[in-house]
Every structure is written in C-alpha cells, then in structure tokens.
C-alpha cells in the first residue's frame, strides 16, 4: 500500500533525478524566474506609486525595506533548512518525512511572526533613527513598518510553503500564488495610497496594507493546495503536531543561512548609513537603484532555487555528479542573463531611474549607481546560484563564511576608503560594491568547484 502511494505521488511530480539535466533545470527555473519577476514587480509597483508622493516617501520605504530585510533573516534561514531537507527526502521518495519538515517549518513561522509583531511595533521609529533618517522619513517609514510587522505571518507562511513546494519539484504552484498576490497588489496600491473611490488616503501606510492583504491571499491559496492534497506534499489537521527534533535539524542547517542573510542586511544597513550622509535625494536614488538591481537579481534567485532543489534531490538519489552538473548549467544560464541586463542598465540608466522619480538630483546619482554596479553583475550571478546550490546540499556554513568576509572585511572598508576620496564622493560607495562583488563571485566559484559539499549529511 505504501509503495502504491509512493508511486502515485511520484507521478504527480517531474522526476528531477533522471533524464536531461538541461530540461530539468529549465523545468524548475522558468516558473521560478517568472515567480521572482512577479515578486519584484510587486515591489516595483509599490515604489512607483509611492514615488508619486515625493522623494521623502521613497526614502521612507527604502529605509523600511532594509529593516525588513533583517526581519526576514530568520524566516529565510528556516526556508533554507526546509529546502535542503524536503529536497533530500523527496529525492529519496520519503514523502512522509518531507511533510513533517513542512509542518514544523510552519509552526516556527507562526511563533516568529508573533514575536516580530510585538517587538517591531515598539522599535520601528528607533531603528529608522539609527539609520540616520530625517524626522519626516522616520514618521512615514514607521507607519509602513508597523503594518507590515503586524501582518508578517502572511509573508512568512507564504514564503515557507512556497519553498517546500519548490524543493519537492513543484515550481508552478508557488508562481500561481505570486501572480495572485502581485495582481491584487497592483489593484490595491492606488486605492489605498491615494484614497480612490471608497478607500481612505493612507499614503505610504496604504502601500504596506496592500502588501499584507495581497500576501495573505497568496498564503490562503497555498494552504488550500496543501490541505486539499493538490501537491506532492500533503498536509492534514491530524498531522499538525510539534516535533522539536525536526525543528532542531531545520535550525541546524538554516542557522548559517540566516547568519549569511544577516550579514548581508547588516552590511546593507551600514551602507545606507553612509549613503544617508549625502542627504535624502541620494537615499532616494540609492533606493531606486537597489530596486532595479533586485530586478536583475530576482530571476537569479529563481534559478538558484532550482539549482538548490536539483542538488538536494540528486544527492538524495545518490547522484552527486549529476547534482554538480545541474548547478553549473544553472549558473552559466544566469550569467548570460545578467550580462544582457547589465548592458541594458548601462545604456538606459537615465531612463530607468526617471521612471521612478524625475528630480534631476535623484536621476544623476541613480544613473551613476547603475553605470558602476552593473559591471559586477556576472560575478553576482555565479555567487548567487552556486552558493544556493551548496545550501541545497545542506552546506550552509561555507556560503556564510565567504559572504561575511567579503562584506565586512572587503566591501565596507572599500566603501569607506573610496567615498572619502574627494574626487569620488558617492561614486566611491558604488565602486566598493562592484569590487567586492567580483571578489565574492570568484571565491564562491572556486570553492564550489572543489566539491566538498557533495558529502554533506543532513
């Protein structure tokens, strides 16, 4: 009976451990890329509508975004552990274990979001103040953060359910959920920000509320998929039991992924602190530039998640060489994409920044940012995909160590050094980012090629 159930579940998913590696990468990567483009469209829509409120509003949302990046650290760590374990178990056709991992990740998400809601409400203003925000930016940013903190459970549950499905080889369903959330957000943003029709004019806070409602809709859809047994992984109310052993294993793998993300976000906050020295217009330009940079990176996150799932499942099926080939192809695929995006950004930087804000001071600095940072895009591609592939194998320590060294021992010192040169000013900030990106991509590529991640046990 158990064997028949295993065969039936296997028939519902694409077999990622056999057949053409190229086709398998495309099978996962394409819907994942679409999903991440949708997620970034979600963020860009927010920025475009908020941009109509002026540079101060843009700066408020940009600074709030960096703080939220810190909040997402633990959730992404849980997601990293969940992906590694679910992919390995599904590759080994142990679906029951994969379901147990998914359930425990949900319990952890609920507990964490409750803590964030309580603590975040109190610390919103002080955190923005630490970043050097001006008083009006603090007021607007705090109104945005408080709403997101209260509704954070919708975001975290959405993320973890999507991670579990992708690790199991289903990249289409999470993309459908993201499409639902994105289009709902596009409709709600103008209504809540500008007070159209029967809705109140909420300004920046309206953008936050639209985000929570939209993510909540996507979360409900994914919950239905799991509990209605429309996916490879099935959930039921009778199986909702706490298992501290599995939680501990998720944390053991994910904690280093969390520390890596924490390092990224802490370094980002330090950089914002230096950017803030040059005023609100520079912060606004940097915020826009980072959103455009995320546009370039979002397809890569999708490809990287595909690589992680492929590596995990192939290791579970005891095919380490196939796992490595899958990761290399994914990295090369994204490298080509990034080279094309870099060319577009360099050629059309003025027009791209102008889509968000027409102030000439914002456009000048934003154009400068894109023209310099784009030169490091190919190395970012290698770093993103190969590091996530190692995480898919359960090796989260190596990417964390490389990231920490490159950010705190290289990027921040270079930013300080270059920006203090009178002839460079803000250009020095962007030059530090480029140099560190090149070095990080090179180190990750070298370490992945050594292949020690193939022998990681979870």
ABEGO torsion letter per residue (X at the ends): XAAAAAAAAAAABBBAABEBAAAAAAAAAAAAAAAAAAAAAAAAAAAAAAAAAEAAAAAAAAAAAAAAAAAAAAAAAAAAAAAAAAAAAAAAGBAAAAAAAAAAAAAAAAAAAAAAAAAAAAAAAAAAAAAGBBAAAAAAAAAAAAAAAAAAAAAAAAAAAAAAAAAAGBAAAAAAAAAAAAAAAAAAAAAAAAGBEABBBAEAAAAAAAAAAAAAAAAAAAAAAAAAGABABBBBAAABBBBAAAAAAAAAAAAAAAAAAAAAAAAAAAAAAAAAAAEAAAAAAAAAAAAAAAAAAAAAAAAAAAAAAAAAAAAAAGBAAAAAAAAAAAAAAAAAAAAAAAAAAAAAAAAAAAAABABAAAAAAAAAAAAAAAAAAAAAAAAAAAAAAAAAAGBAAAAAAAAAAAAAAAAAAAAAAAAABAAAEAAAAAAAAAAAAAAAAAAAAAAAAAGAAAABBX
